[in-house]
């Protein structure tokens, strides 16, 4: 275990790590106690992928630089940053309650009153960010946390974009965000995100809270993206027949694939929501404020964990198969040359001349047996490493495991096992 790993010691910098409360591709978040002051905080520690990647390291630093000066009652406050054994970390306000994603694991859906109370508070934080020329780009139930008093706090500014910045950290044709909640334009080119992208995510979050269902169903990334682009979602009132028509209309307008058809500002989006909430108590219901949840990672997904475990437990074969790929969100986009350097039934490793962000969906094309067999596989990028000769290694998980007969065809002439772990 590397010396800097939090698992190998309970202390990290000036903090004693108490419990893991969240994990994503770029970081792990711990509840922690300052060893001198006893202050309880949330410490966000950069992952190995960030440490080894200059672009991700810069993004991690940018999160602190942009967020440190922000202060709003519905934003999780960033308190500071530092390094321990060359590993960067952020110190944030600790929120003593569950995320909405955790609450939805217990409650099938939330009431109209509680949903409006939460969304109006979250929208206040988003409005504040937009006034500061900052786009959040990752609004979703996992990033909205309720404290013990029932106040909603918007967390995780790791994908924030400063509209006034000249930074090129978000490069053309790189998609960022979470598939169910991010706007379609974010998966074509994340630099295209604007305030209407956050409005889309607020609407998608509302839909899930009220109905208990993701607006665009379940399935592969390509399937969901196609439904997004075609505005193929059931109206909220078809899921919740007694829902206020004004709320139904607000959600439908916010979920339009064409951003020109969405409300232009958060204020415009929430106006009918605030009207619907008039005359009701402003607080979240007592039952919701007291809602408990198991200690789960806010970013936890059973499908993701299962897939990761299967990838680790599968037999991986070293191969040299020529391929090409493109982002699933950009159907007319450029195909990039690539080489498959190892493969299992659950994923593969690609070597290629360009970098895709962790979480990106890829269509991978390759031909076998003298071009007599052509296969197209959908995969999601799990990790990225710089390689020699200005190339990148991308560890990818298949959306669906490939059949054994196709795997056998791929490795027929390359029977060297790289490892079995």
Buried (B, 14 or more C-beta within 10 A) or exposed (E): EEEBBBEEEEEBBBBBBBEBBBBBBBBBBBBBBBEEEEBBBBBBBBBEBBBEBEBBBEBBBBBBEBBBEBEBEBBBBBBEBBEBEEBBBBBBBBBEBBBBBBBBBEBEBBBBBBBBBBBBBBBBBBBBBBEBEBBBBBBBBBBBBBBEEBBBBBBBBBBBBBEEBEEEBBEEBBBBBBBBBBBBBBBBBBBBBBBBBBBBBBBBBBBBBBBBBBBBEEEBBBBBBBBBBEBEBEBBBEBBEEBBEEBBBBBBBBBBBEBEEBBEBBEBBBBBBEEBBEEEEEBBBEEBBEBEBEEBBBBBEEEBEEBBEBBEEBBBBBBEBEBBBBBBBBEEBEEBEBBBBBBBBBBBBBBBEBBBBBBBBBBBBBBBEEEEEEBEBBBBBBBBBEBEEEBBBBBBBBBEBBEEEBBEBBBEEBEEEBEEE
